[in-house]
Amino acid sequence: MADGSRPREWPADATVAYGPSPLRRLIRLAVVLGLVAVVAGCSPAGGGGTRAVPGPGTSAPPAVGPVAGTPGWQLAHPGPEHAIEGFADRTSVTPGERVRLFVSTTASSYQVTAFRIGDYAASDALAVWTSSRVAGGVQAPAVVQPSTDTVVAPWNPSLTVGTDGWPPGDYLLRLDGDSGAQQYVPLTVRTPSNQGRVVLVNAVTTWQAYNRWGGYNLYKGPDGRRESRSRAVTFDRPYESGMSGAGQFLQFELAFVRVAERSGAPLGYATDIDLHADPHLLDGARAVVTPGHDEYWSTAMRTAATQARDRGVNLAFLGGNEVYRHIRLAPTTLGADRLEINYKSAGEDPVSHTDPAESTQDWRQPPDPRPESVLVGGYYSCFPGRADLVVAEPGNWLLDGIVRDGERLPGVVGVEYARVNLSVPTPRPLEVLFHSPVTCGTTRRSEFSDATYYTTASGAGVFSTGTQDWVCGMDPDCKGGGEGGRVAQVLAAISTRLLQQFAAGPAGLAHPAHDNLARLGIDGAARAPDPRLPRTARPSTSAASSIR
């Protein structure tokens, strides 16, 4: 969110509902699968993204059908606040590692079921493990740590879960109290090696930034004021009940994970905490994809993505607000990298004078401004805004045969969006695929949201949707602006093609970007510098044509 002076309140149309019957969901998903298989040239078979990827002009492998899933994995009875809730002492594990769960509940007993999210017949999930009944109990109240207003749940561990035999993927551990109340705990089972894989990165740092469990997040405190917000948040607490305990996974990532798993691309799984902590996470990877709202990045995360790009690893950003907030990570009593620090102000951050490069104001701001456009391509512009996604380059390899010139996909732009802004450092050549007129809801300024693609000397291709609702629009049941059968079909087909081609290696070698900014009237010389960018970060003409 660009306007740090006001906390974000998600409008009703920005949420995802998962309430339709299994039959209705299966019918809708079948429609999506049909278009994806025909247009994108892939088999609708499921099973974890391990099938061969058909190359251009080749036939898809014969359909074998997805693995049967487990119906009824969704929360049927979330229950009142604090009826049951929990968190894990790890955001991710490799298969076979153990994770401790911390659970508090008013129920006398509860049970935990682990569901893997993916491409499953008649369902979006598969139950891989269920605990025995565990005695319930209400744990200690939240503690608010002084100076940073960090909320901690000082709880005792409730049970330890082994993950032997669990395939890598995104998991939701459902807590079911005997009172009927249910909530999730998210867990990523990461891929031990990402050699040859497209790595899906769960944006858990952004989920935690918006988590108001205990009354505080990085936007506001219990009184609703920005001034009383946390300056650091911790993973040592549950996600709030308004998130179903799952962070922002249901809203911004689940729909893409389903499409990715049926794409045939070889997939890897990780969180952005892993991207921060493991310098070898992307060794041998073909591509990295951040599925949704991926706003909060540490220096190590950004360095890892940049270095991967510069050795030919493709990147895809499927939200509209990536790499915007600069964070530091620190340990807690439960482990490394579980405290997320973000002051949103260099003047408040104690390290701004001792280590300016690690000060936690927005990436584009002093004392060491590094706009997100250098990596992403686009430049975050506004919250809120809502508009149709408009096709600008139908002959591009990603869009060819899927959409028509000037076609409008209703409501896909929003609720946050990015645009090409040549008053800041911008990679070139840069190709705009969707160029969508939109009015910013806060400034009332008429501008454009841009989906972009650029390529580098290493051969890497970098795609950005420029809109937060791309993933929402891929779900036929999404209640956001992307609702509608045609929209879901088109976005799923484009995303499938992206995954398949990115899995083949450096996309820029086969599909170099063709700069079309002049044709679209995007002329940096005619624009005044963006007033939100510090003067010290405004580039010269030569800097604007560099990706460094």
C-alpha positions in Angstrom: 0.0 0.0 0.0 1.6 3.2 -1.2 -0.2 5.6 1.2 1.3 4.6 4.5 -0.8 7.3 6.3 -3.9 5.2 6.3 -4.4 1.6 7.2 -5.8 -0.6 4.5 -9.3 -1.9 4.9 -10.1 -4.6 2.3 -13.4 -4.0 0.5 -15.9 -6.8 0.5 -15.2 -7.5 -3.2 -11.6 -8.2 -2.5 -12.2 -11.4 -0.4 -12.5 -14.9 -1.6 -15.4 -17.1 -0.6 -15.2 -20.9 -0.7 -18.7 -21.7 0.2 -20.2 -23.3 -3.0 -21.1 -27.0 -3.0 -18.4 -29.4 -4.2 -20.5 -30.2 -7.3 -20.8 -26.6 -8.3 -17.1 -26.1 -7.8 -16.3 -29.3 -9.9 -18.5 -28.1 -12.7 -16.9 -24.6 -12.8 -13.4 -26.1 -12.5 -14.1 -28.4 -15.4 -15.0 -25.4 -17.6 -11.7 -23.8 -16.7 -9.7 -27.0 -17.3 -11.3 -27.3 -20.8 -10.1 -23.9 -22.0 -6.7 -24.3 -20.4 -6.1 -27.6 -22.0 -7.2 -26.4 -25.4 -5.6 -22.9 -25.5 -2.5 -23.5 -23.4 -1.6 -26.8 -24.9 -1.5 -28.8 -21.7 -3.1 -31.9 -20.3 -5.7 -31.3 -17.5 -4.1 -34.2 -15.6 -3.2 -33.5 -12.0 -0.8 -34.8 -9.4 1.8 -32.4 -8.1 3.4 -30.9 -11.2 5.8 -33.7 -12.1 4.6 -34.5 -15.7 6.6 -33.6 -18.8 6.1 -30.2 -20.2 5.1 -30.1 -23.9 7.2 -27.7 -26.0 5.9 -25.4 -28.6 4.3 -27.3 -31.4 4.2 -30.6 -29.6 1.2 -32.6 -28.5 0.2 -32.7 -24.9 0.5 -36.1 -23.0 -2.6 -38.2 -22.8 -4.9 -37.2 -19.9 -4.8 -39.6 -17.0 -7.0 -37.7 -14.6 -6.2 -36.0 -11.3 -5.8 -37.9 -8.1 -9.0 -38.1 -6.0 -9.1 -35.4 -3.3 -10.8 -35.1 0.0 -14.2 -33.2 -0.1 -15.2 -31.0 2.8 -11.7 -29.6 3.6 -13.0 -26.1 3.9 -14.1 -24.5 7.2 -17.7 -25.3 7.8 -17.9 -23.7 11.3 -15.2 -21.1 12.0 -16.7 -20.6 15.4 -16.5 -17.4 17.6 -13.1 -15.6 17.9 -10.6 -17.6 20.0 -12.8 -20.7 20.2 -9.9 -22.6 18.6 -6.7 -21.2 17.1 -3.1 -22.1 16.7 0.3 -21.5 15.1 3.4 -23.6 14.2 7.0 -23.0 15.3 8.1 -23.3 11.6 6.7 -21.6 8.5 8.1 -24.4 6.4 9.7 -27.8 6.8 11.2 -30.4 4.4 9.5 -33.8 4.1 10.2 -35.8 7.3 10.9 -32.8 9.6 8.9 -32.3 12.7 6.9 -29.2 13.5 5.4 -28.2 16.9 1.8 -26.8 17.0 0.7 -24.4 19.7 -3.1 -24.5 20.1 -5.6 -22.7 22.4 -9.2 -23.7 22.5 -12.3 -23.5 24.6 -13.2 -27.1 23.5 -12.4 -30.0 25.7 -10.6 -31.8 22.9 -9.7 -31.3 19.2 -8.3 -33.1 16.2 -5.8 -31.9 13.6 -6.0 -32.9 9.9 -3.3 -31.9 7.4 -4.7 -31.1 3.9 -2.4 -30.6 0.9 -3.7 -28.0 -1.5 -3.5 -28.9 -5.2 -5.0 -30.4 -8.3 -7.4 -33.0 -7.0 -10.5 -34.5 -8.5 -13.7 -33.2 -6.8 -11.7 -31.1 -4.4 -8.9 -28.7 -4.0 -7.2 -30.6 -1.2 -6.1 -34.1 -0.1 -6.0 -35.2 3.6 -2.6 -36.8 4.2 -2.6 -37.1 8.0 -5.0 -36.9 11.0 -4.1 -36.8 14.6 -5.7 -38.6 17.5 -7.9 -36.5 19.8 -5.9 -34.0 21.8 -7.0 -32.6 25.1 -8.0 -28.9 24.8 -7.4 -25.9 27.0 -7.2 -22.1 26.9 -3.7 -20.9 26.8 -2.2 -17.6 28.3 -3.5 -14.3 27.0 -1.5 -12.3 24.4 1.5 -10.2 25.6 2.3 -6.9 24.0 6.0 -6.2 24.1 6.9 -2.5 24.8 8.7 -0.1 22.4 7.6 -2.0 19.3 4.1 -3.1 20.4 4.8 -6.7 19.2 2.1 -9.2 20.1 3.3 -12.6 21.3 1.3 -15.7 22.3 3.3 -17.0 25.2 1.9 -20.5 24.8 3.1 -24.0 25.6 3.5 -26.5 22.7 0.4 -28.7 22.3 1.6 -31.5 20.0 4.4 -32.4 17.6 3.6 -33.3 14.0 5.9 -35.5 11.8 5.8 -35.0 8.1 7.2 -38.3 6.9 5.8 -39.2 3.5 4.2 -35.7 3.0 5.0 -34.5 -0.6 6.2 -30.9 -0.9 3.4 -28.4 -1.3 1.2 -26.0 0.5 -0.7 -27.4 3.5 -3.5 -26.2 5.7 -3.7 -28.0 9.1 -7.3 -27.8 10.1 -8.1 -27.6 13.8 -11.4 -29.2 14.7 -12.7 -28.7 18.2 -15.3 -31.0 19.7 -17.5 -27.9 20.1 -17.6 -27.6 16.3 -15.3 -24.6 15.9 -12.6 -24.9 13.2 -9.5 -22.8 12.1 -6.5 -23.4 10.0 -2.7 -23.3 10.6 -0.7 -22.9 7.3 2.5 -24.9 6.7 4.7 -25.2 3.6 6.5 -28.4 2.9 9.3 -27.1 0.9 11.2 -28.9 -1.9 14.6 -30.2 -0.8 16.1 -29.3 -4.2 14.7 -26.9 -6.7 16.9 -28.1 -9.6 14.9 -27.7 -12.8 11.8 -26.4 -11.0 9.5 -23.5 -11.0 9.5 -22.4 -7.4 6.3 -21.1 -5.8 7.1 -18.7 -2.9 4.4 -18.2 -0.3 4.4 -14.6 0.9 4.2 -15.3 4.6 5.9 -12.0 5.6 3.1 -10.1 4.0 0.5 -12.3 5.6 2.0 -11.6 9.0 2.2 -7.8 8.3 -1.6 -7.7 8.0 -2.3 -10.1 10.8 -4.2 -8.3 13.7 -4.3 -11.2 16.2 -4.0 -9.6 19.6 -5.1 -6.2 18.3 -1.9 -5.0 16.4 -0.4 -5.3 13.0 2.1 -3.2 11.0 -0.7 -0.8 10.0 -2.7 0.0 13.1 -3.2 -0.8 16.8 -6.4 -1.6 18.8 -7.6 2.0 18.5 -7.4 1.8 14.7 -4.7 4.5 14.5 -1.6 4.3 12.4 0.4 5.8 15.2 -0.3 2.9 17.6 0.7 0.2 15.1 3.4 -2.4 15.7 6.9 -1.7 14.6 7.6 -5.4 14.6 5.4 -8.5 14.3 6.1 -12.1 15.1 5.2 -15.5 13.8 4.8 -16.6 17.5 1.1 -16.1 17.3 -1.9 -17.4 15.3 -3.3 -15.6 12.3 -6.6 -13.8 13.1 -9.9 -15.5 12.7 -10.8 -13.1 9.9 -8.1 -14.9 7.9 -9.5 -18.3 8.9 -6.1 -18.8 10.6 -4.5 -19.2 7.1 -2.9 -15.8 6.6 -3.7 -14.5 3.1 -3.2 -17.9 1.4 -6.9 -18.4 0.6 -7.4 -15.0 -0.8 -4.2 -14.5 -2.8 -2.5 -17.8 -3.5 -4.8 -20.9 -3.5 -6.3 -20.4 -6.9 -2.9 -20.1 -8.6 -1.6 -23.2 -6.8 -4.5 -25.3 -8.3 -3.7 -24.0 -11.8 0.0 -24.5 -11.3 -0.4 -28.1 -10.2 -2.4 -29.0 -13.3 0.0 -27.1 -15.6 2.5 -30.0 -15.9 5.3 -27.7 -14.9 7.8 -29.2 -12.4 7.1 -27.3 -9.2 9.1 -26.4 -6.1 7.6 -24.9 -2.9 9.1 -22.5 -0.4 8.2 -19.4 1.7 9.8 -16.0 1.5 11.4 -16.8 4.9 13.3 -19.6 3.0 14.2 -17.1 0.3 15.7 -14.9 3.0 17.5 -17.6 4.9 18.7 -20.1 2.3 21.3 -18.8 -0.2 21.1 -22.1 -2.1 17.3 -22.2 -2.3 17.2 -21.2 -6.0 20.3 -23.3 -7.1 19.4 -24.7 -10.5 15.8 -23.4 -10.5 14.2 -22.5 -13.8 11.8 -19.8 -12.4 10.5 -18.2 -9.3 6.8 -17.2 -8.9 5.3 -15.1 -6.1 1.6 -16.0 -6.5 -0.2 -13.0 -4.9 0.2 -10.2 -2.4 4.0 -10.1 -1.9 4.7 -6.7 -0.4 7.3 -7.2 2.4 10.8 -8.1 1.3 14.1 -8.2 3.2 17.5 -7.3 1.6 18.4 -11.0 1.4 15.1 -11.9 -0.3 15.6 -9.2 -2.9 19.3 -10.0 -3.4 18.4 -13.7 -4.0 15.8 -12.9 -6.6 18.0 -10.4 -8.4 21.0 -12.7 -8.5 18.8 -15.6 -9.8 17.5 -13.3 -12.6 21.0 -12.3 -13.5 22.0 -15.9 -14.0 18.9 -16.7 -16.2 16.2 -17.7 -13.7 12.8 -16.4 -14.8 10.7 -14.4 -12.4 6.9 -13.8 -12.2 5.1 -11.4 -9.9 1.3 -12.1 -9.9 0.3 -9.3 -7.5 0.3 -5.5 -7.8 2.3 -4.4 -4.9 5.5 -6.5 -4.8 8.9 -5.6 -3.2 7.4 -2.4 -1.7 8.1 -2.6 2.1 11.6 -3.2 3.3 11.9 -5.4 6.4 14.5 -6.9 8.6 14.1 -10.4 10.2 15.4 -11.4 13.7 15.1 -14.4 16.0 12.5 -15.1 18.7 12.7 -17.7 21.5 11.1 -20.1 19.1 13.6 -19.8 16.3 15.4 -17.8 13.7 13.7 -15.2 11.4 10.4 -15.2 13.3 10.4 -11.5 14.1 9.5 -9.2 11.2 10.7 -5.5 11.7 9.1 -2.7 9.7 9.0 0.9 11.1 7.7 2.4 7.8 9.8 5.4 8.7 13.6 6.0 8.6 13.2 8.6 11.3 11.8 6.0 13.7 14.1 3.1 12.8 17.1 3.1 15.1 19.4 1.6 12.4 18.8 4.4 9.8 21.9 6.2 11.0 24.1 3.2 11.7 23.1 1.0 8.7 21.1 3.0 6.2 20.8 0.1 3.8 18.8 -1.9 6.4 16.5 0.9 7.5 12.9 -0.2 7.1 11.1 2.6 5.3 9.7 1.7 1.9 12.2 0.5 -0.6 11.8 3.6 -2.8 12.4 6.1 0.0 15.7 7.5 1.5 18.2 7.0 3.0 19.0 4.4 0.4 16.2 4.4 -2.2 15.9 1.3 -4.4 12.5 1.4 -6.2 10.8 -1.9 -6.8 10.6 -1.2 -10.6 14.3 -2.2 -10.9 13.3 -5.8 -10.3 9.6 -6.0 -11.0 9.4 -3.8 -14.1 6.3 -1.8 -13.0 6.0 0.7 -10.2 3.3 0.4 -7.6 0.8 3.3 -8.0 -2.4 3.1 -6.0 -4.8 1.7 -3.5 -7.7 1.5 -4.2 -8.6 1.3 -7.8 -10.8 -1.0 -9.9 -11.0 -1.4 -13.7 -11.1 -3.9 -16.5 -7.9 -5.5 -17.7 -7.4 -4.4 -21.3 -5.3 -6.3 -23.9 -2.6 -4.2 -25.5 -0.3 -6.7 -27.2 -2.3 -9.8 -28.3 0.5 -11.1 -30.5 2.8 -11.5 -27.5 3.8 -15.2 -26.9 1.9 -15.2 -23.6 -1.3 -14.0 -25.1 -1.3 -15.2 -28.7 -4.5 -17.2 -29.4 -6.0 -16.6 -26.0 -7.2 -13.0 -26.2 -8.2 -10.5 -28.8 -6.8 -7.0 -29.3 -8.5 -4.6 -27.0 -10.4 -7.3 -25.2 -11.5 -6.3 -21.7 -11.5 -8.7 -18.8 -14.0 -7.2 -16.3 -12.8 -6.1 -12.9 -9.3 -7.8 -12.9 -7.5 -4.5 -12.2 -7.4 -3.8 -8.5 -7.7 -3.4 -5.7 -4.0 -2.3 -5.9 -2.2 -1.9 -9.1 1.2 -0.9 -10.7 2.1 1.0 -13.8 5.1 1.7 -16.0 6.7 4.9 -14.7 9.7 6.1 -16.6 10.5 8.8 -14.0 12.1 5.9 -12.0 14.6 3.3 -13.1 12.9 0.9 -15.4 14.2 -2.2 -17.2 14.3 -2.1 -21.0 13.3 -3.5 -23.4 9.9 -3.6 -21.6 6.8 -4.9 -23.3 3.4 -3.9 -21.9 0.8 -6.8 -22.5 -2.2 -5.2 -20.8 -2.6 -1.4 -20.6 -5.7 -0.7 -18.6 -7.2 2.8 -17.9 -8.0 3.2 -14.2 -8.8 6.0 -11.8 -7.0 6.0 -8.4 -9.6 6.0 -5.6 -7.5 8.3 -3.3 -6.1 10.9 -5.7 -8.8 10.6 -8.4 -6.0 10.7 -10.9 -6.7 9.0 -14.3 -3.8 6.7 -15.2 -3.1 3.1 -16.4 -2.4 -0.3 -14.8 0.3 -2.2 -16.8 1.1 -5.9 -17.0 4.7 -6.1 -18.2 7.3 -8.4 -19.5 11.0 -7.7 -19.8 14.1 -9.8 -20.7 17.7 -9.5 -19.6 21.2 -10.2 -21.0 21.2 -13.5 -19.0 18.1 -14.7 -20.9 15.7 -14.4 -18.0 12.2 -13.3 -18.6 10.4 -11.3 -15.9 6.6 -11.0 -16.0 4.4 -8.8 -13.7 0.6 -8.7 -13.8 0.5 -5.2 -12.3 -2.7 -6.0 -10.5 -3.5 -7.7 -7.2 -6.6 -9.5 -8.4 -5.0 -11.7 -11.1 -5.1 -14.7 -8.8 -8.6 -13.9 -7.6 -9.7 -13.7 -11.2 -8.4 -17.2 -11.8 -10.9 -18.7 -9.4 -14.4 -19.2 -10.8 -15.8 -18.8 -7.3 -13.9 -15.7 -6.4 -16.2 -12.9 -5.2 -13.8 -10.1 -6.4 -13.9 -8.2 -9.6 -12.5 -11.1 -11.6 -15.6 -13.2 -11.2 -16.9 -14.8 -14.4 -16.2 -17.9 -16.5 -14.4 -16.2 -19.4 -12.1 -14.3 -17.0 -11.1 -17.4 -15.1 -10.5 -19.3 -18.3 -8.3 -16.7 -19.8 -6.1 -16.0 -16.8 -5.7 -19.7 -16.1 -4.6 -20.3 -19.7 -2.1 -17.4 -19.7 -0.7 -18.6 -16.3 -0.4 -22.1 -17.6 1.5 -21.0 -20.7 3.7 -18.9 -18.5 4.6 -21.8 -16.2 5.3 -24.2 -19.0 7.5 -21.8 -20.9 9.3 -20.6 -17.8 10.0 -24.2 -16.9 11.8 -24.8 -20.2 14.6 -22.4 -19.2 15.5 -18.7 -19.7 12.4 -17.4 -21.5 14.2 -14.4 -23.0 16.2 -16.7 -25.3 13.1 -18.0 -27.0 10.8 -15.0 -26.3 12.7 -11.7 -26.1 10.7 -8.7 -25.0 9.8 -6.2 -27.8 9.7 -2.7 -26.3 6.3 -1.2 -27.2 6.2 1.8 -24.8 6.4 4.4 -27.6 3.5 2.8 -29.5 1.4 3.0 -26.3 2.4 6.6 -25.6 4.4 5.8 -22.5 7.0 8.5 -22.9 9.3 9.2 -20.0 10.5 12.5 -21.4 7.0 13.8 -21.4 6.3 13.0 -17.8 7.3 15.0 -14.7 9.2 13.0 -12.1 7.0 11.1 -9.7 6.6 13.4 -6.6 6.6 10.4 -4.3 10.2 9.4 -5.3 13.0 11.2 -3.5 15.0 13.5 -5.8 18.2 11.5 -5.1 16.5 8.4 -6.6 15.3 10.0 -9.8 17.2 8.6 -12.7 19.0 10.2 -15.6 18.0 9.2 -19.1 20.8 6.6 -19.1 19.8 5.2 -15.7 16.2 4.7 -16.9 17.4 2.2 -19.5 19.2 0.1 -17.0 18.0 -2.8 -14.9 20.8 -2.3 -12.3 
